[in-house]
Amino acid sequence: MSSDPVPAAGAGNGPDDQPAATIGLVGGTGPLGRGLAVRFAGAGHRVLLGSRDEARAADVAARLSQPGRDVAGVTNAQAAGAAVVLVTLPYAAQRPTLPPLADRVAGKVVVSCANPVAFVDGVPRPLRVDAGSAAQECAQLLPGARVVGAFQHVPAARLRRVEEPLGCDVLLTGDDDDAKAVVATLAELVPGVRALDAGPLRLAGAVEDMTAVLLSVNRRYSAHTGLRLEGVTR
């Protein structure tokens, strides 16, 4: 992977046309978005927490913010104005939400975090996606973006426990090595997280499918576990 860094941290002046320090979360009010917002803001970045309901975003952001942790509640369109954008929507909301944001994210690194999973009789199972994966569909809906699949296996409940390192791996899939390098640096802002290049975007479906297995394990053992691959050295 290339060594493109995450843009340096610093404060912005408003929700639109943000400086390099900002990280936008489209659909950021759910468990994963909240957890990532806390971790990224705690590392010194300004986080734009997006929602289709700006009032809801503002309410959630107010509860997450504290001295030294800058989280602003905005619309999804405003969140898409950040330097790096993460799509933390539920998969079912991806198609109606992303196309209007295509111009806002053109040329930017966009991280697809969605997991197409359904529950049948209480048992999780992967959903088949015509594009091959949620990440590949994201790339189709945002054709000018540099899409990377990541964070599908990060336990959202543990992200909010900022005093605890996670001890898990984030698998990156994508076709742009520089974009993957940006996301790797971003992922490793979270203590205990190791980012691993898992290959091209066409492998994102296999990564996303593993989420159903983890959900099943977590339900059975009342756990919040992620993935850790042994034997990998960098």
C-alpha positions, 0 to 999 in steps of 0.5 A: 500500500502507498503511504498517503496519510490521513489529512492532518487534524485541525478545526473547521469553520462550518459544515460545508467545504470542510478543511482536510481535518474533517471526517464525515459520517453519512448515516452516522447516528447509528451504533457504528457511526456513534462509535467511530465518531467518538474515536475519530474526534478523540484523536483530534479530528472534527467529525461531521455526524450526518443524518437525513434528520438534521435535528436528530444528528444535532441531538446525537452529536451534542451527547457525543461532544465534550472538551477535546472531542468535536462532533457536529450534527449535520445533514448527510449532504453536509457530511459528504463535504468532509475530506474523508467520508464514511458510509455508516448507513444500514444497507437498506438505506444505501440506494435511496441515500447515496446517489444525491451525494455523488457530486459531493464525494467525487474524487474523495475517499469514501469508506463503505461500512455496510453489511447486507445481513438479514435475520431469518428465525433469529439467525443472521444470514448474508443477503445477496447483492446484485453488484456483488457486495454493498461496497461494490454497490456503493462504488456504482452509486458514487461513480466518482468516489475512491471507494474502500470497504472497511470497518464491517467487523468492528464491534460498535458497542466496544468503540464507545468504551474509549478507555478500552483498546479494541484488539481487532483487525480491519480488513480493507478492500479496494482498487485504489492503493492510495485510498486504502492507505488513507483508510488504514491510517484512519483505522489505526487511530483506534487503539488496538486496531490493525488495518490489513489490505485484503485485496481488491474491491471484488473481495468485499462480498466475502468480507461482508458475508463474514459479519453474519458468522460473527453476529451468530457467535456474538449472540450465542456467547453474549459477546462483542467480538471482532476479527484478529488474524494470526501470523500476519507481519507487516 
